[in-house]
Amino acid sequence: MSLLKKQAKLLAGRLGETLFPRVVEEIETGQHSGRDLRLKRAILYARSQRAKKQGDDQTSQNTLHQFWKTDTGNDFYMLYGHRFQDWFLGPHLKLVDQIEDYMQDNSIDQMIEVGCGDGRVLEYCAKRLTGIKRFTGLDINPMIIDANKTRYADNHALNFVSENAQDWVPENTGPGTLLFTYGGVLEYFSQRGLNRLFQRHTQQHGSVIALVEPLDPEHDLQNDPDSHIFGQENSFSHNYKRILEKFDYHVRFEEEHQMGPIRWIMMMATNSKPRNT
Ligand SMILES: C[S@@+](CC[C@H](N)C(=O)[O-])C[C@H]1O[C@@H](n2cnc3c(N)ncnc32)[C@H](O)[C@@H]1O
């Protein structure tokens, strides 16, 4: 986005916030009316810019969650469906290989995919990771979850829930649970939010976290343990290894790679120590 466009969007957002309380209410209550999408996006943009300037990570996170919960996030699933074929079945499939290797010696009872989107990654994992009994796709966007319930109605291995992961995961994790995210999901949590998401899960015996997330190209993971806002979406770049190690998790697999402008990290970490350490 050019500087001029950014400024126009910011102005439209600021004005929209004051002049259209009904639109603000739709954003805050996560309504999918399909109306005023551009205005809603401009308001969210103005809010996230303000939160970033004020260093208010809680509001930054809320704004990101509101974007995905409201109809402002719906287009994504149509526009970026190719990611499954080109990215997940491409360079990111290595992460599933790692989970499969881990399962040679360890059992996983359930897999929770946070931010499952259109459910294709979860469907693939259910076909391949046959030792896992339950597969839950969780997404804050109710529209995509409704679509998944219809699309996968005949696949009884899959279960879909529309909730904010921050509330749902701590209540529903348990021993032998794999928490999985693909394609940029944890980037919508602040560092505090991530700690809250991980806290209870990481205490579970035999629990696992596997993720594929984007990072700020400038984030120096060797020397900087903190999370930062980055990119056009004002999302968060996290130092996953440092965060997981604080929870006494053991990183078993870690790999970074660049795809176009995106710096990706893949990681798998477990509550149990790998045998050879
Ligand atoms: C960039 S999309 C990735 C979707 C999918 N994993 C893929 O790669 O196609 C991010 C997804 O995370 C979901 N999401 C964002 N914040 C969430 C939260 N707090 N709880 C559950 N889902 C969330 C969004 O609704 C969206 O579907």
Ligand as a Chemical Component Dictionary entry (heavy atoms), coordinates in Angstrom:
data_LIG
# 
_chem_comp.id                   LIG 
_chem_comp.type                 NON-POLYMER 
_chem_comp.pdbx_formal_charge   0 
_chem_comp.three_letter_code    LIG 
# 
loop_
_chem_comp_atom.comp_id 
_chem_comp_atom.atom_id 
_chem_comp_atom.alt_atom_id 
_chem_comp_atom.type_symbol 
_chem_comp_atom.charge 
_chem_comp_atom.model_Cartn_x 
_chem_comp_atom.model_Cartn_y 
_chem_comp_atom.model_Cartn_z 
_chem_comp_atom.pdbx_ordinal 
LIG C1  C1  C 0  -4.037  -16.474 7.901  1  
LIG S1  S1  S 1  -5.439  -17.439 8.288  2  
LIG C2  C2  C 0  -4.789  -19.103 8.146  3  
LIG C3  C3  C 0  -5.881  -20.103 7.879  4  
LIG C4  C4  C 0  -5.390  -21.538 7.586  5  
LIG N1  N1  N 0  -4.627  -22.083 8.690  6  
LIG C5  C5  C 0  -4.616  -21.536 6.292  7  
LIG O1  O1  O 0  -3.378  -21.535 6.348  8  
LIG O2  O2  O -1 -5.230  -21.473 5.235  9  
LIG C6  C6  C 0  -5.590  -17.244 10.042 10 
LIG C7  C7  C 0  -6.762  -18.004 10.648 11 
LIG O3  O3  O 0  -6.683  -17.923 12.073 12 
LIG C8  C8  C 0  -7.981  -17.670 12.585 13 
LIG N2  N2  N 0  -7.829  -17.027 13.902 14 
LIG C9  C9  C 0  -7.271  -15.811 14.159 15 
LIG N3  N3  N 0  -7.306  -15.561 15.484 16 
LIG C10 C10 C 0  -7.890  -16.637 16.072 17 
LIG C11 C11 C 0  -8.212  -16.964 17.430 18 
LIG N4  N4  N 0  -7.943  -16.114 18.422 19 
LIG N5  N5  N 0  -8.815  -18.157 17.683 20 
LIG C12 C12 C 0  -9.098  -19.023 16.670 21 
LIG N6  N6  N 0  -8.832  -18.752 15.367 22 
LIG C13 C13 C 0  -8.217  -17.578 15.076 23 
LIG C14 C14 C 0  -8.619  -16.785 11.519 24 
LIG O4  O4  O 0  -10.018 -16.721 11.605 25 
LIG C15 C15 C 0  -8.118  -17.420 10.241 26 
LIG O5  O5  O 0  -8.967  -18.420 9.763  27 
# 
loop_
_chem_comp_bond.comp_id 
_chem_comp_bond.atom_id_1 
_chem_comp_bond.atom_id_2 
_chem_comp_bond.value_order 
_chem_comp_bond.pdbx_ordinal 
LIG C1  S1  SING 1  
LIG S1  C2  SING 2  
LIG S1  C6  SING 3  
LIG C2  C3  SING 4  
LIG C3  C4  SING 5  
LIG C4  N1  SING 6  
LIG C4  C5  SING 7  
LIG C5  O1  DOUB 8  
LIG C5  O2  SING 9  
LIG C6  C7  SING 10 
LIG C7  O3  SING 11 
LIG C7  C15 SING 12 
LIG O3  C8  SING 13 
LIG C8  N2  SING 14 
LIG C8  C14 SING 15 
LIG N2  C9  SING 16 
LIG N2  C13 SING 17 
LIG C9  N3  DOUB 18 
LIG N3  C10 SING 19 
LIG C10 C11 SING 20 
LIG C10 C13 DOUB 21 
LIG C11 N4  SING 22 
LIG C11 N5  DOUB 23 
LIG N5  C12 SING 24 
LIG C12 N6  DOUB 25 
LIG N6  C13 SING 26 
LIG C14 O4  SING 27 
LIG C14 C15 SING 28 
LIG C15 O5  SING 29 
# 
